[in-house]
Amino acid sequence: MKVAELNYPNHITWECVDGDKEWIGTKLTFKLEVNEGNTYLKFSHLNWAEESEFFGFCNHHWGRFLDSFKSLCETGIGQPYKQE
């Protein structure tokens, strides 16, 4: 990843420059927004060449990781991986 945009501390965009071929050229954006005393994390993973099976897999897991991160911030306990 390389930093493509940075507006510290509220916004960062990474551009994938190496790794899985389906990720190369995609951009991952993290934005913090405050509204009525609450802070929201807005995330996007854009510029996919196609909506492949891997795209769906990544979409699912980003949701899991972000839900775990929310729980970690609110309760001190996250679960980024399934307990087996």
Biopython code that builds the backbone (N, CA, C, O; Angstrom):
import numpy as np
from Bio.PDB.StructureBuilder import StructureBuilder

atoms = [
    (1, "MET", "N", (0.845, -1.182, 0.000)),
    (1, "MET", "CA", (0.000, 0.000, 0.000)),
    (1, "MET", "C", (0.886, 1.239, 0.000)),
    (1, "MET", "O", (1.985, 1.249, 0.555)),
    (2, "LYS", "N", (0.373, 2.271, -0.636)),
    (2, "LYS", "CA", (1.015, 3.574, -0.513)),
    (2, "LYS", "C", (-0.062, 4.566, -0.120)),
    (2, "LYS", "O", (-1.231, 4.400, -0.468)),
    (3, "VAL", "N", (0.335, 5.592, 0.601)),
    (3, "VAL", "CA", (-0.612, 6.627, 1.000)),
    (3, "VAL", "C", (-0.886, 7.505, -0.216)),
    (3, "VAL", "O", (0.023, 8.144, -0.747)),
    (4, "ALA", "N", (-2.145, 7.531, -0.654)),
    (4, "ALA", "CA", (-2.530, 8.326, -1.818)),
    (4, "ALA", "C", (-3.074, 9.688, -1.403)),
    (4, "ALA", "O", (-2.904, 10.674, -2.121)),
    (5, "GLU", "N", (-3.730, 9.742, -0.241)),
    (5, "GLU", "CA", (-4.276, 10.990, 0.304)),
    (5, "GLU", "C", (-4.167, 10.927, 1.814)),
    (5, "GLU", "O", (-4.337, 9.868, 2.417)),
    (6, "LEU", "N", (-3.881, 12.075, 2.422)),
    (6, "LEU", "CA", (-3.813, 12.134, 3.876)),
    (6, "LEU", "C", (-4.284, 13.499, 4.345)),
    (6, "LEU", "O", (-3.729, 14.526, 3.956)),
    (7, "ASN", "N", (-5.297, 13.503, 5.171)),
    (7, "ASN", "CA", (-5.785, 14.706, 5.830)),
    (7, "ASN", "C", (-5.857, 14.349, 7.310)),
    (7, "ASN", "O", (-6.934, 14.106, 7.856)),
    (8, "TYR", "N", (-4.691, 14.323, 7.947)),
    (8, "TYR", "CA", (-4.574, 13.879, 9.335)),
    (8, "TYR", "C", (-5.369, 14.789, 10.238)),
    (8, "TYR", "O", (-5.303, 16.007, 10.072)),
    (9, "PRO", "N", (-6.115, 14.258, 11.183)),
    (9, "PRO", "CA", (-6.301, 12.854, 11.541)),
    (9, "PRO", "C", (-7.614, 12.269, 11.036)),
    (9, "PRO", "O", (-8.042, 11.219, 11.515)),
    (10, "ASN", "N", (-8.260, 12.931, 10.079)),
    (10, "ASN", "CA", (-9.624, 12.539, 9.713)),
    (10, "ASN", "C", (-9.778, 11.688, 8.470)),
    (10, "ASN", "O", (-10.848, 11.120, 8.248)),
    (11, "HIS", "N", (-8.741, 11.583, 7.652)),
    (11, "HIS", "CA", (-8.941, 10.914, 6.366)),
    (11, "HIS", "C", (-7.604, 10.387, 5.851)),
    (11, "HIS", "O", (-6.589, 11.082, 5.859)),
    (12, "ILE", "N", (-7.644, 9.131, 5.404)),
    (12, "ILE", "CA", (-6.487, 8.555, 4.716)),
    (12, "ILE", "C", (-6.998, 7.654, 3.596)),
    (12, "ILE", "O", (-7.988, 6.940, 3.756)),
    (13, "THR", "N", (-6.318, 7.700, 2.481)),
    (13, "THR", "CA", (-6.603, 6.788, 1.374)),
    (13, "THR", "C", (-5.320, 6.065, 1.023)),
    (13, "THR", "O", (-4.278, 6.683, 0.804)),
    (14, "TRP", "N", (-5.411, 4.754, 0.975)),
    (14, "TRP", "CA", (-4.294, 3.924, 0.534)),
    (14, "TRP", "C", (-4.578, 3.464, -0.883)),
    (14, "TRP", "O", (-5.729, 3.236, -1.255)),
    (15, "GLU", "N", (-3.524, 3.329, -1.667)),
    (15, "GLU", "CA", (-3.636, 2.710, -2.988)),
    (15, "GLU", "C", (-2.808, 1.437, -2.975)),
    (15, "GLU", "O", (-1.640, 1.452, -2.588)),
    (16, "CYS", "N", (-3.413, 0.338, -3.398)),
    (16, "CYS", "CA", (-2.706, -0.940, -3.432)),
    (16, "CYS", "C", (-1.789, -0.960, -4.659)),
    (16, "CYS", "O", (-2.246, -0.835, -5.796)),
    (17, "VAL", "N", (-0.495, -1.119, -4.405)),
    (17, "VAL", "CA", (0.488, -1.117, -5.492)),
    (17, "VAL", "C", (1.143, -2.477, -5.686)),
    (17, "VAL", "O", (1.879, -2.678, -6.652)),
    (18, "ASP", "N", (0.882, -3.412, -4.776)),
    (18, "ASP", "CA", (1.460, -4.752, -4.890)),
    (18, "ASP", "C", (0.607, -5.711, -4.073)),
    (18, "ASP", "O", (-0.115, -5.291, -3.169)),
    (19, "GLY", "N", (0.687, -6.977, -4.385)),
    (19, "GLY", "CA", (-0.079, -7.988, -3.657)),
    (19, "GLY", "C", (-0.964, -8.766, -4.602)),
    (19, "GLY", "O", (-0.604, -9.011, -5.754)),
    (20, "ASP", "N", (-2.129, -9.153, -4.105)),
    (20, "ASP", "CA", (-3.068, -9.904, -4.936)),
    (20, "ASP", "C", (-3.436, -9.079, -6.160)),
    (20, "ASP", "O", (-3.718, -7.886, -6.046)),
    (21, "LYS", "N", (-3.433, -9.705, -7.323)),
    (21, "LYS", "CA", (-3.666, -8.971, -8.578)),
    (21, "LYS", "C", (-5.013, -8.261, -8.603)),
    (21, "LYS", "O", (-5.149, -7.223, -9.251)),
    (22, "GLU", "N", (-6.010, -8.804, -7.907)),
    (22, "GLU", "CA", (-7.326, -8.160, -7.907)),
    (22, "GLU", "C", (-7.351, -6.902, -7.048)),
    (22, "GLU", "O", (-8.213, -6.042, -7.231)),
    (23, "TRP", "N", (-6.402, -6.788, -6.105)),
    (23, "TRP", "CA", (-6.345, -5.602, -5.263)),
    (23, "TRP", "C", (-5.525, -4.488, -5.884)),
    (23, "TRP", "O", (-5.766, -3.318, -5.589)),
    (24, "ILE", "N", (-4.555, -4.819, -6.741)),
    (24, "ILE", "CA", (-3.666, -3.800, -7.286)),
    (24, "ILE", "C", (-4.496, -2.754, -8.036)),
    (24, "ILE", "O", (-5.311, -3.086, -8.898)),
    (25, "GLY", "N", (-4.271, -1.499, -7.692)),
    (25, "GLY", "CA", (-5.016, -0.389, -8.283)),
    (25, "GLY", "C", (-6.260, 0.003, -7.511)),
    (25, "GLY", "O", (-6.861, 1.039, -7.797)),
    (26, "THR", "N", (-6.663, -0.813, -6.528)),
    (26, "THR", "CA", (-7.824, -0.439, -5.720)),
    (26, "THR", "C", (-7.396, 0.587, -4.684)),
    (26, "THR", "O", (-6.216, 0.711, -4.356)),
    (27, "LYS", "N", (-8.378, 1.317, -4.178)),
    (27, "LYS", "CA", (-8.117, 2.329, -3.151)),
    (27, "LYS", "C", (-8.989, 2.050, -1.940)),
    (27, "LYS", "O", (-10.175, 1.745, -2.060)),
    (28, "LEU", "N", (-8.372, 2.163, -0.770)),
    (28, "LEU", "CA", (-9.064, 1.961, 0.500)),
    (28, "LEU", "C", (-9.073, 3.293, 1.232)),
    (28, "LEU", "O", (-8.020, 3.878, 1.488)),
    (29, "THR", "N", (-10.266, 3.769, 1.568)),
    (29, "THR", "CA", (-10.416, 5.069, 2.212)),
    (29, "THR", "C", (-11.040, 4.894, 3.587)),
    (29, "THR", "O", (-12.021, 4.171, 3.764)),
    (30, "PHE", "N", (-10.440, 5.580, 4.555)),
    (30, "PHE", "CA", (-10.937, 5.618, 5.928)),
    (30, "PHE", "C", (-11.162, 7.085, 6.283)),
    (30, "PHE", "O", (-10.234, 7.891, 6.226)),
    (31, "LYS", "N", (-12.402, 7.430, 6.650)),
    (31, "LYS", "CA", (-12.728, 8.805, 7.024)),
    (31, "LYS", "C", (-13.423, 8.800, 8.374)),
    (31, "LYS", "O", (-14.329, 8.003, 8.617)),
    (32, "LEU", "N", (-12.991, 9.692, 9.246)),
    (32, "LEU", "CA", (-13.667, 9.888, 10.523)),
    (32, "LEU", "C", (-14.529, 11.136, 10.409)),
    (32, "LEU", "O", (-14.058, 12.191, 9.984)),
    (33, "GLU", "N", (-15.794, 11.009, 10.791)),
    (33, "GLU", "CA", (-16.711, 12.142, 10.777)),
    (33, "GLU", "C", (-17.404, 12.224, 12.126)),
    (33, "GLU", "O", (-17.804, 11.208, 12.696)),
    (34, "VAL", "N", (-17.542, 13.439, 12.629)),
    (34, "VAL", "CA", (-18.224, 13.667, 13.901)),
    (34, "VAL", "C", (-19.574, 14.292, 13.602)),
    (34, "VAL", "O", (-19.677, 15.255, 12.843)),
    (35, "ASN", "N", (-20.625, 13.718, 14.224)),
    (35, "ASN", "CA", (-21.983, 14.221, 14.050)),
    (35, "ASN", "C", (-22.702, 14.098, 15.379)),
    (35, "ASN", "O", (-22.861, 12.999, 15.909)),
    (36, "GLU", "N", (-23.133, 15.219, 15.911)),
    (36, "GLU", "CA", (-23.869, 15.267, 17.177)),
    (36, "GLU", "C", (-23.128, 14.530, 18.287)),
    (36, "GLU", "O", (-23.735, 13.781, 19.053)),
    (37, "GLY", "N", (-21.818, 14.744, 18.374)),
    (37, "GLY", "CA", (-21.017, 14.160, 19.441)),
    (37, "GLY", "C", (-20.602, 12.718, 19.226)),
    (37, "GLY", "O", (-19.903, 12.150, 20.066)),
    (38, "ASN", "N", (-21.013, 12.116, 18.129)),
    (38, "ASN", "CA", (-20.629, 10.738, 17.810)),
    (38, "ASN", "C", (-19.618, 10.746, 16.667)),
    (38, "ASN", "O", (-19.711, 11.559, 15.747)),
    (39, "THR", "N", (-18.655, 9.834, 16.738)),
    (39, "THR", "CA", (-17.661, 9.706, 15.678)),
    (39, "THR", "C", (-17.991, 8.485, 14.836)),
    (39, "THR", "O", (-18.229, 7.398, 15.363)),
    (40, "TYR", "N", (-18.004, 8.674, 13.524)),
    (40, "TYR", "CA", (-18.321, 7.601, 12.586)),
    (40, "TYR", "C", (-17.112, 7.341, 11.700)),
    (40, "TYR", "O", (-16.454, 8.274, 11.239)),
    (41, "LEU", "N", (-16.830, 6.071, 11.468)),
    (41, "LEU", "CA", (-15.795, 5.668, 10.524)),
    (41, "LEU", "C", (-16.485, 5.294, 9.225)),
    (41, "LEU", "O", (-17.317, 4.386, 9.194)),
    (42, "LYS", "N", (-16.143, 5.986, 8.166)),
    (42, "LYS", "CA", (-16.670, 5.655, 6.843)),
    (42, "LYS", "C", (-15.540, 5.021, 6.047)),
    (42, "LYS", "O", (-14.466, 5.603, 5.896)),
    (43, "PHE", "N", (-15.793, 3.836, 5.547)),
    (43, "PHE", "CA", (-14.783, 3.048, 4.850)),
    (43, "PHE", "C", (-15.275, 2.726, 3.449)),
    (43, "PHE", "O", (-16.460, 2.467, 3.237)),
    (44, "SER", "N", (-14.359, 2.746, 2.506)),
    (44, "SER", "CA", (-14.685, 2.267, 1.163)),
    (44, "SER", "C", (-13.458, 1.601, 0.558)),
    (44, "SER", "O", (-12.321, 1.986, 0.832)),
    (45, "HIS", "N", (-13.711, 0.602, -0.265)),
    (45, "HIS", "CA", (-12.656, -0.107, -1.007)),
    (45, "HIS", "C", (-13.107, -0.064, -2.460)),
    (45, "HIS", "O", (-13.974, -0.831, -2.878)),
    (46, "LEU", "N", (-12.501, 0.849, -3.230)),
    (46, "LEU", "CA", (-12.988, 1.181, -4.565)),
    (46, "LEU", "C", (-12.014, 0.781, -5.667)),
    (46, "LEU", "O", (-10.894, 0.339, -5.411)),
    (47, "ASN", "N", (-12.477, 0.950, -6.891)),
    (47, "ASN", "CA", (-11.698, 0.745, -8.127)),
    (47, "ASN", "C", (-11.427, -0.722, -8.441)),
    (47, "ASN", "O", (-10.411, -1.040, -9.058)),
    (48, "TRP", "N", (-12.308, -1.607, -8.034)),
    (48, "TRP", "CA", (-12.176, -3.012, -8.402)),
    (48, "TRP", "C", (-12.407, -3.142, -9.905)),
    (48, "TRP", "O", (-13.277, -2.469, -10.458)),
    (49, "ALA", "N", (-11.650, -3.986, -10.556)),
    (49, "ALA", "CA", (-11.812, -4.218, -11.992)),
    (49, "ALA", "C", (-13.132, -4.930, -12.282)),
    (49, "ALA", "O", (-13.780, -4.663, -13.294)),
    (50, "GLU", "N", (-13.527, -5.846, -11.377)),
    (50, "GLU", "CA", (-14.790, -6.577, -11.564)),
    (50, "GLU", "C", (-15.295, -7.071, -10.218)),
    (50, "GLU", "O", (-14.539, -7.154, -9.249)),
    (51, "GLU", "N", (-16.565, -7.394, -10.169)),
    (51, "GLU", "CA", (-17.161, -7.936, -8.948)),
    (51, "GLU", "C", (-17.038, -9.452, -8.986)),
    (51, "GLU", "O", (-18.007, -10.162, -9.255)),
    (52, "SER", "N", (-15.843, -9.931, -8.715)),
    (52, "SER", "CA", (-15.539, -11.357, -8.747)),
    (52, "SER", "C", (-15.928, -12.026, -7.427)),
    (52, "SER", "O", (-16.412, -11.373, -6.502)),
    (53, "GLU", "N", (-15.709, -13.323, -7.361)),
    (53, "GLU", "CA", (-15.931, -14.055, -6.108)),
    (53, "GLU", "C", (-15.031, -13.500, -5.008)),
    (53, "GLU", "O", (-15.454, -13.393, -3.857)),
    (54, "PHE", "N", (-13.793, -13.147, -5.354)),
    (54, "PHE", "CA", (-12.856, -12.584, -4.379)),
    (54, "PHE", "C", (-13.349, -11.231, -3.871)),
    (54, "PHE", "O", (-13.189, -10.915, -2.692)),
    (55, "PHE", "N", (-13.948, -10.432, -4.758)),
    (55, "PHE", "CA", (-14.548, -9.161, -4.354)),
    (55, "PHE", "C", (-15.596, -9.405, -3.264)),
    (55, "PHE", "O", (-15.599, -8.714, -2.245)),
    (56, "GLY", "N", (-16.473, -10.372, -3.470)),
    (56, "GLY", "CA", (-17.498, -10.703, -2.479)),
    (56, "GLY", "C", (-16.899, -11.174, -1.172)),
    (56, "GLY", "O", (-17.370, -10.794, -0.100)),
    (57, "PHE", "N", (-15.857, -12.003, -1.247)),
    (57, "PHE", "CA", (-15.161, -12.487, -0.057)),
    (57, "PHE", "C", (-14.593, -11.301, 0.734)),
    (57, "PHE", "O", (-14.765, -11.219, 1.950)),
    (58, "CYS", "N", (-13.919, -10.391, 0.037)),
    (58, "CYS", "CA", (-13.321, -9.231, 0.704)),
    (58, "CYS", "C", (-14.396, -8.333, 1.305)),
    (58, "CYS", "O", (-14.238, -7.842, 2.422)),
    (59, "ASN", "N", (-15.484, -8.114, 0.578)),
    (59, "ASN", "CA", (-16.571, -7.288, 1.073)),
    (59, "ASN", "C", (-17.120, -7.850, 2.386)),
    (59, "ASN", "O", (-17.333, -7.113, 3.348)),
    (60, "HIS", "N", (-17.342, -9.149, 2.411)),
    (60, "HIS", "CA", (-17.835, -9.812, 3.628)),
    (60, "HIS", "C", (-16.866, -9.616, 4.795)),
    (60, "HIS", "O", (-17.273, -9.253, 5.898)),
    (61, "HIS", "N", (-15.598, -9.859, 4.540)),
    (61, "HIS", "CA", (-14.623, -9.793, 5.634)),
    (61, "HIS", "C", (-14.331, -8.373, 6.081)),
    (61, "HIS", "O", (-14.063, -8.159, 7.263)),
    (62, "TRP", "N", (-14.371, -7.388, 5.185)),
    (62, "TRP", "CA", (-14.248, -6.004, 5.644)),
    (62, "TRP", "C", (-15.376, -5.693, 6.623)),
    (62, "TRP", "O", (-15.144, -5.042, 7.642)),
    (63, "GLY", "N", (-16.583, -6.145, 6.331)),
    (63, "GLY", "CA", (-17.704, -5.928, 7.255)),
    (63, "GLY", "C", (-17.449, -6.542, 8.613)),
    (63, "GLY", "O", (-17.714, -5.920, 9.641)),
    (64, "ARG", "N", (-16.936, -7.760, 8.623)),
    (64, "ARG", "CA", (-16.624, -8.428, 9.895)),
    (64, "ARG", "C", (-15.552, -7.666, 10.668)),
    (64, "ARG", "O", (-15.687, -7.446, 11.872)),
    (65, "PHE", "N", (-14.481, -7.262, 9.971)),
    (65, "PHE", "CA", (-13.383, -6.560, 10.648)),
    (65, "PHE", "C", (-13.846, -5.209, 11.197)),
    (65, "PHE", "O", (-13.476, -4.830, 12.308)),
    (66, "LEU", "N", (-14.648, -4.490, 10.427)),
    (66, "LEU", "CA", (-15.118, -3.184, 10.894)),
    (66, "LEU", "C", (-16.112, -3.325, 12.044)),
    (66, "LEU", "O", (-16.119, -2.499, 12.957)),
    (67, "ASP", "N", (-16.947, -4.355, 12.012)),
    (67, "ASP", "CA", (-17.852, -4.609, 13.133)),
    (67, "ASP", "C", (-17.053, -4.949, 14.385)),
    (67, "ASP", "O", (-17.389, -4.495, 15.479)),
    (68, "SER", "N", (-16.005, -5.738, 14.232)),
    (68, "SER", "CA", (-15.140, -6.079, 15.353)),
    (68, "SER", "C", (-14.439, -4.830, 15.900)),
    (68, "SER", "O", (-14.305, -4.674, 17.114)),
    (69, "PHE", "N", (-13.996, -3.944, 15.006)),
    (69, "PHE", "CA", (-13.328, -2.713, 15.420)),
    (69, "PHE", "C", (-14.286, -1.817, 16.201)),
    (69, "PHE", "O", (-13.899, -1.218, 17.204)),
    (70, "LYS", "N", (-15.540, -1.724, 15.742)),
    (70, "LYS", "CA", (-16.556, -0.950, 16.454)),
    (70, "LYS", "C", (-16.744, -1.509, 17.861)),
    (70, "LYS", "O", (-16.776, -0.756, 18.835)),
    (71, "SER", "N", (-16.867, -2.813, 17.962)),
    (71, "SER", "CA", (-17.022, -3.449, 19.269)),
    (71, "SER", "C", (-15.804, -3.176, 20.155)),
    (71, "SER", "O", (-15.953, -2.889, 21.343)),
    (72, "LEU", "N", (-14.619, -3.263, 19.589)),
    (72, "LEU", "CA", (-13.395, -2.994, 20.347)),
    (72, "LEU", "C", (-13.398, -1.573, 20.895)),
    (72, "LEU", "O", (-13.052, -1.355, 22.056)),
    (73, "CYS", "N", (-13.786, -0.605, 20.069)),
    (73, "CYS", "CA", (-13.816, 0.796, 20.502)),
    (73, "CYS", "C", (-14.869, 1.044, 21.579)),
    (73, "CYS", "O", (-14.645, 1.834, 22.496)),
    (74, "GLU", "N", (-16.009, 0.375, 21.473)),
    (74, "GLU", "CA", (-17.114, 0.618, 22.393)),
    (74, "GLU", "C", (-17.034, -0.197, 23.671)),
    (74, "GLU", "O", (-17.489, 0.259, 24.720)),
    (75, "THR", "N", (-16.460, -1.404, 23.604)),
    (75, "THR", "CA", (-16.488, -2.295, 24.769)),
    (75, "THR", "C", (-15.106, -2.756, 25.228)),
    (75, "THR", "O", (-14.953, -3.304, 26.319)),
    (76, "GLY", "N", (-14.102, -2.525, 24.377)),
    (76, "GLY", "CA", (-12.760, -3.020, 24.696)),
    (76, "GLY", "C", (-12.536, -4.451, 24.233)),
    (76, "GLY", "O", (-11.460, -5.012, 24.440)),
    (77, "ILE", "N", (-13.556, -5.048, 23.604)),
    (77, "ILE", "CA", (-13.442, -6.430, 23.141)),
    (77, "ILE", "C", (-13.841, -6.494, 21.664)),
    (77, "ILE", "O", (-14.955, -6.120, 21.298)),
    (78, "GLY", "N", (-12.934, -6.965, 20.836)),
    (78, "GLY", "CA", (-13.214, -7.172, 19.426)),
    (78, "GLY", "C", (-13.089, -8.635, 19.108)),
    (78, "GLY", "O", (-12.568, -9.408, 19.911)),
    (79, "GLN", "N", (-13.560, -9.024, 17.946)),
    (79, "GLN", "CA", (-13.422, -10.412, 17.510)),
    (79, "GLN", "C", (-13.201, -10.413, 16.003)),
    (79, "GLN", "O", (-14.119, -10.706, 15.237)),
    (80, "PRO", "N", (-11.959, -10.078, 15.570)),
    (80, "PRO", "CA", (-11.707, -10.006, 14.142)),
    (80, "PRO", "C", (-11.685, -11.367, 13.440)),
    (80, "PRO", "O", (-11.807, -11.439, 12.217)),
    (81, "TYR", "N", (-11.530, -12.431, 14.205)),
    (81, "TYR", "CA", (-11.489, -13.785, 13.634)),
    (81, "TYR", "C", (-12.492, -14.655, 14.354)),
    (81, "TYR", "O", (-12.732, -14.479, 15.548)),
    (82, "LYS", "N", (-13.084, -15.600, 13.629)),
    (82, "LYS", "CA", (-14.029, -16.526, 14.254)),
    (82, "LYS", "C", (-13.302, -17.378, 15.278)),
    (82, "LYS", "O", (-12.183, -17.839, 15.053)),
    (83, "GLN", "N", (-13.961, -17.572, 16.399)),
    (83, "GLN", "CA", (-13.450, -18.466, 17.420)),
    (83, "GLN", "C", (-13.802, -19.887, 17.007)),
    (83, "GLN", "O", (-14.975, -20.186, 16.786)),
    (84, "GLU", "N", (-12.831, -20.755, 16.898)),
    (84, "GLU", "CA", (-13.096, -22.124, 16.450)),
    (84, "GLU", "C", (-12.965, -23.079, 17.609)),
    (84, "GLU", "O", (-13.151, -24.284, 17.439)),
]
sb = StructureBuilder()
sb.init_structure("model")
sb.init_model(0)
sb.init_chain("A")
sb.init_seg("    ")
for serial, (resi, resn, name, xyz) in enumerate(atoms, 1):
    if name == "N":
        sb.init_residue(resn, " ", resi, " ")
    sb.init_atom(name, np.array(xyz, "f"), 0.0, 1.0, " ", f" {name:<3s}", serial, name[0])
structure = sb.get_structure()
